[in-house]
Amino acid sequence: MDAKRKKELKEILVEMKNDKIAEIRQNKDEMTSADGYQNDAQDFADTATNIYDKELHQDLTEKNKKLLMDIEEALSKIEEGRFGKCDKCGKDISIERLKAIPFSKNCIKCQTGAEKK
C-alpha cells in the first residue's frame, strides 16, 4: 500500500477515534443524567424507562470502547508498518475493504470463513 493511501486511512481512523471518544463521553453524560432523574422518578413506568435508558447507554459505551480499541490497534499497525495485512492468512486486505472498514483485521475471504463458523 502506498504512503498516500496509508495517510488517507490514518486520517479516517483518527477522525473515527475522535468520534468514538465523543460518543463515549456523551453516553457517560446521559447515563449520569438518567441516574439523577431516576432518583426523582415518581412511578414504576418512569423507573423502568430510566433503567432501560441506562442499560442502552452502557451497551453503546461498551460497543464504542471495543471499536475504539480496534481503531487504536489499526493506528499502531500503521506506525509499525503492519497495516493492511490479514491477521489470519497474511495477505493484503483489499483497499476497498479498508476504505469501508479501516480497522479491518482480516481479508474478505478469512472474515467470511470466520463468520460462517
Number of C-alpha atoms within 10 A of each C-alpha: 12 6 8 9 13 16 12 11 22 20 13 17 21 14 12 17 21 13 14 20 16 13 17 21 13 14 20 17 13 16 20 13 13 20 16 12 14 18 10 11 15 10 9 9 10 14 17 13 14 21 16 13 16 21 13 14 21 17 13 16 20 13 14 20 17 13 16 21 14 18 23 16 16 22 22 13 15 16 12 9 11 14 25 25 19 20 16 13 12 12 13 14 21 16 14 9 15 18 14 9 14 21 26 23 20 23 21 14 12 15 14 11 9 11 7 6 5
